[in-house]
Amino acid sequence: TAKRMKEKYNVGTDNDDILITTGGQQSISLFTQVMLNPGDVVVSEDPSFIGALNGFRSMNAKLMSVPMDDEGMRMDKLEELLQTTPNVKFIYVIPTFQNPTGRTMSLERRKQLLEMARKYDVLIVEDNPYFELRYEGEFVPTIKSMDTEGRVIYCGSYSKVLSPGMRLGYCIGA
């Protein structure tokens, strides 16, 4: 998986580790259990995947959401939130075929998101289980593929592309 993701999509570096999980949801769950303390803030798109949001809630995290438009999460609203909200642990996004809206974050927004995470020193959890389901349109590079600092934790899944009942996921990060 690590070799395939690096060669095909430029995801991951020599410093990254890969963890094989029972579906993408387990990657998010394990990361959440390790990273969050009660009262920490998680920022997500509005709306977002209820399974991940419930996982964050189970750790007593404070959820803050940022509205979306046709290009994805609005960066002006994200910056306002990051400027005024202490203790943000990470930003959770589904940049390609977002659940539940189906939107795909533009390349420009992905770059802005990564720059904002650097500026405010927060991590990004890139949940990307649907990106290989593109049948038309142009491939948009992952946020992780642009990450040079180990700031992005990438969660993927083969459950959507191979077999939904198989429950095979992975997490790539430093």
Number of C-alpha atoms within 10 A of each C-alpha: 14 19 12 10 14 14 11 8 15 16 22 26 19 8 8 14 12 15 13 18 19 15 23 24 21 21 23 25 17 13 14 22 13 8 11 18 13 12 14 18 21 23 21 24 22 18 15 18 18 11 12 18 16 14 18 22 16 13 17 15 21 15 16 16 18 21 15 17 10 12 15 25 27 19 17 11 14 20 17 11 16 18 10 7 11 10 12 22 19 23 22 23 24 26 29 25 19 22 20 12 14 14 18 18 23 17 16 9 17 22 16 16 21 20 13 16 19 15 11 12 14 18 19 25 24 23 26 21 26 20 21 15 11 11 7 6 6 7 13 15 18 21 25 26 16 16 18 11 10 17 20 26 25 26 28 27 27 20 18 20 12 11 10 12 9 12 17 20 22 23 27 24 19 15
